[in-house]
């Protein structure tokens, strides 16, 4: 059995990837939302353009000189600022608060009605109109400077040494006047600050020179005192330190060598003491084997052993030559034993001598280390005093140099900035930028409308297309019936009253889909149901039954919705409450008495019959199995229009004799969860569910739907329609 997926899994998979085709069709489906937002943003943008005052922007262009002629008298170290930092400093300084306050005072902006127009608008003091007189309330220079800062901008041109100073104002001439005035006031303020700082710096340098001179003399005196204290050692500290360092290296090397010899002898002595009188094992020790005496004895012993081996082959043991050689061999072996046994004493004596040498070298090493520490301490103190003297002398000389430069540069003025292009009154306003504003409004409107359309589409939980229905429900869509407008006598028989329509073709597609499910004898009883009311199950069952009749099958339609019957009214146009299903189940009428004939060949129907107080109990006790069984004896096909699954349990009580169940869902209306729950209920009841009928699908529904117009506007019907194909009358 195919397992259904939950709605959360479906939504998660749907949102895992961006489908541009889906976004495009959502855009087409909800174009009204896009147009609504677009109209609103365009209207607001146009309103802003119309109501915004015209603003003119005048720009003054300045160039920063690369060479500086001004001597900074307050600094004693070179300027480490980069070129970019210098340019940024000028960019911010030229529109600083002191400069703007001077501009406001010089141009009497507190009494200028044209400028006060902007000030009043920004501060909200009163309603301002261009050209109004100054307000009664006195306005401070500080407030005017703040307003001037808001309409002034200074920006550096990237990759150049140029700075643009722009001023915006409703009056073009006023904008140019203020831009040029900013530079003039900056130059005057810089000159005044330069003169003031020069006097202050000169006085500061004199005082600083006196302090540094006293400090330099004090440092030199301290250095001389130290030299006298340490005597001539201070003069040759570097040489003496080198000699001590060389001796220290030599002592360290000798200590290492003595320690290595001592450790080697100590190791051999320990092995000899452990082995005792085992001559063979003692000869395995390197120091024993390499002893000159032992080595000579071993050589002679080897020689006699070789000779003895030769004599043994020639002479008998009692032969004089045999006995003489054996006696000499024995003496050499005893001599080897005696020599080996004397070696431990020799090694022990050597070990004591090595240990004594090691201690002597270590004492000499410590003595050299102590001497080096003393020299290092003396050298450190001497170097510290020397550096202090040199530092004080350097500072004093630097201050004296600055004092001379100060005398040379007193009359110089600041000319780091020069005007490349003065500000002129612009002919066209810079704001509002109508084209950009309207383009932004249109762009925001399109984006906002699309987002709204996507949001509405996400909120909508209904089934919108064939692909979506099959993917979510894991059921085949037997047919997608499009939205159909009123036609004929409005009785709902589209296959009769409008046989050439796309709705009639959709019904015939349903008939074909169901006919392909199996053998005809196993597909004689059909039941149509839905999840909730008003999904079009009666329309589908009625037209499907008529399509079977048009194909030559004798068909009976049973109205199984005993609570809200609709078949009789759909066929005859009137609800006569004729006898029908309930009357047959209660045994009051026979099949022949309840069957209603129609004007359509091979098609009959049975109404719901007399209203029953409790249809569920009636169906539970008696059922419609007998009615269906008797109907099959007289008809080729039986179609049942049942009640919605969620509304009542009547449908589940009719499934015993049903061979095919069709679930009807209304596109763009029925919630996915409701349809999914209906599928689960039918499967739990072991209903032979064949698939889904997607009813009232909007034409050109979008992604995954059927595109009817392009096919059914084809000239097929124009060529063959008059011949009565698909049940059309000739």
ZIUR-V781517 format. One record per residue. N is the residue number from 1. OMEGA is omega in whole degrees, 0 to 359 (* if undefined). Layout:
n = (N,N)
omega = (OMEGA,OMEGA)
//
This chain:
n = (1,2,3,4,5,6,7,8,9,10,11,12,13,14,15,16,17,18,19,20,21,22,23,24,25,26,27,28,29,30,31,32,33,34,35,36,37,38,39,40,41,42,43,44,45,46,47,48,49,50,51,52,53,54,55,56,57,58,59,60,61,62,63,64,65,66,67,68,69,70,71,72,73,74,75,76,77,78,79,80,81,82,83,84,85,86,87,88,89,90,91,92,93,94,95,96,97,98,99,100,101,102,103,104,105,106,107,108,109,110,111,112,113,114,115,116,117,118,119,120,121,122,123,124,125,126,127,128,129,130,131,132,133,134,135,136,137,138,139,140,141,142,143,144,145,146,147,148,149,150,151,152,153,154,155,156,157,158,159,160,161,162,163,164,165,166,167,168,169,170,171,172,173,174,175,176,177,178,179,180,181,182,183,184,185,186,187,188,189,190,191,192,193,194,195,196,197,198,199,200,201,202,203,204,205,206,207,208,209,210,211,212,213,214,215,216,217,218,219,220,221,222,223,224,225,226,227,228,229,230,231,232,233,234,235,236,237,238,239,240,241,242,243,244,245,246,247,248,249,250,251,252,253,254,255,256,257,258,259,260,261,262,263,264,265,266,267,268,269,270,271,272,273,274,275,276,277,278,279,280,281,282,283,284,285,286,287,288,289,290,291,292,293,294,295,296,297,298,299,300,301,302,303,304,305,306,307,308,309,310,311,312,313,314,315,316,317,318,319,320,321,322,323,324,325,326,327,328,329,330,331,332,333,334,335,336,337,338,339,340,341,342,343,344,345,346,347,348,349,350,351,352,353,354,355,356,357,358,359,360,361,362,363,364,365,366,367,368,369,370,371,372,373,374,375,376,377,378,379,380,381,382,383,384,385,386,387,388,389,390,391,392,393,394,395,396,397,398,399,400,401,402,403,404,405,406,407,408,409,410,411,412,413,414,415,416,417,418,419,420,421,422,423,424,425,426,427,428,429,430,431,432,433,434,435,436,437,438,439,440,441,442,443,444,445,446,447,448,449,450,451,452,453,454,455,456,457,458,459,460,461,462,463,464,465,466,467,468,469,470,471,472,473,474,475,476,477,478,479,480,481,482,483,484,485,486,487,488,489,490,491,492,493,494,495,496,497,498,499,500,501,502,503,504,505,506,507,508,509,510,511,512,513,514,515,516,517,518,519,520,521,522,523,524,525,526,527,528,529,530,531,532,533,534,535,536,537,538,539,540,541,542,543,544,545,546,547,548,549,550,551,552,553,554,555,556,557,558,559,560,561,562,563,564,565,566,567,568,569,570,571,572,573,574,575,576,577,578,579,580,581,582,583,584,585,586,587,588,589,590,591,592,593,594,595,596,597,598,599,600,601,602,603,604,605,606,607,608,609,610,611,612,613,614,615,616,617,618,619,620,621,622,623,624,625,626,627,628,629,630,631,632,633,634,635,636,637,638,639,640,641,642,643,644,645,646,647,648,649,650,651,652,653,654,655,656,657,658,659,660,661,662,663,664,665,666,667,668,669,670,671,672,673,674,675,676,677,678,679,680,681,682,683,684,685,686,687,688,689,690,691,692,693,694,695,696,697,698,699,700,701,702,703,704,705,706,707,708,709,710,711,712,713,714,715,716,717,718,719,720,721,722,723,724,725,726,727,728,729,730)
omega = (180,181,176,176,178,180,179,178,179,180,181,179,180,182,184,179,181,179,183,178,179,178,180,182,173,178,180,182,184,179,180,179,179,180,179,180,179,178,181,182,178,178,179,177,177,178,178,180,183,187,181,178,178,181,179,182,176,186,175,182,181,176,178,180,181,180,179,178,182,178,177,186,184,182,182,179,179,179,184,180,176,180,180,180,178,179,177,179,177,181,181,185,186,177,180,184,180,179,182,177,177,178,180,181,182,182,178,182,178,180,182,184,180,179,181,176,179,181,181,180,182,182,180,181,177,179,185,174,183,178,179,180,179,181,179,180,182,182,183,176,181,178,178,179,177,177,178,177,181,183,181,179,176,182,182,177,184,177,180,174,182,178,177,176,184,177,179,181,177,179,184,180,180,179,179,180,182,180,179,181,180,180,180,182,176,181,181,180,180,180,180,179,180,180,181,180,178,178,180,181,180,178,180,182,179,180,181,180,178,180,183,179,178,181,179,179,179,180,179,179,179,180,180,178,180,178,179,182,184,177,184,180,182,183,184,181,182,181,180,180,178,180,180,179,178,178,181,177,181,179,180,179,180,178,180,181,180,180,180,180,181,180,180,180,179,179,181,181,180,180,181,179,181,183,177,185,179,187,182,180,180,178,178,179,186,183,178,183,184,177,184,181,179,181,179,180,180,180,179,180,180,180,180,178,179,180,181,179,180,181,180,181,185,189,176,186,184,177,183,181,179,183,179,180,180,179,178,179,180,180,179,178,177,178,178,181,180,181,180,182,177,185,179,179,180,180,181,177,179,180,180,179,180,179,179,179,180,180,179,180,179,178,178,179,179,179,179,178,179,178,179,178,178,180,179,180,179,180,180,181,179,179,180,179,180,180,180,178,181,179,180,179,179,179,180,179,179,179,178,178,179,179,178,178,179,179,182,189,182,186,181,178,182,175,178,179,173,186,174,179,179,179,176,182,181,179,182,179,177,178,357,177,191,184,181,181,181,177,178,179,179,180,178,179,179,180,179,178,178,178,178,179,178,178,178,179,179,180,182,183,181,176,189,185,179,181,180,180,181,182,184,185,184,177,175,174,184,179,175,183,186,175,185,177,182,181,173,179,174,177,173,180,185,181,179,187,180,189,181,185,178,176,178,178,177,177,179,174,176,179,179,181,181,181,182,182,181,180,184,182,178,181,182,183,182,177,178,178,180,180,181,180,173,177,176,181,179,177,183,182,181,182,177,179,179,179,175,179,178,180,177,179,177,193,177,177,181,177,182,177,187,182,179,182,182,185,184,181,180,182,185,182,181,177,186,183,181,179,183,189,182,180,178,182,180,178,182,182,176,181,182,183,185,181,179,180,179,178,182,183,177,184,175,179,176,178,179,177,182,182,180,181,180,184,183,178,179,179,180,182,187,180,179,181,180,179,181,181,180,180,181,178,185,184,178,182,176,180,182,174,187,180,176,185,183,185,183,181,184,184,183,180,183,192,189,183,183,181,181,178,178,180,182,177,181,181,177,179,184,179,180,182,180,179,179,179,178,178,180,179,180,180,177,177,179,178,178,186,183,182,186,172,181,189,175,178,180,179,190,184,180,187,175,180,178,181,190,190,186,181,187,168,178,189,181,182,179,183,188,185,182,181,175,178,180,175,179,182,181,*)
//
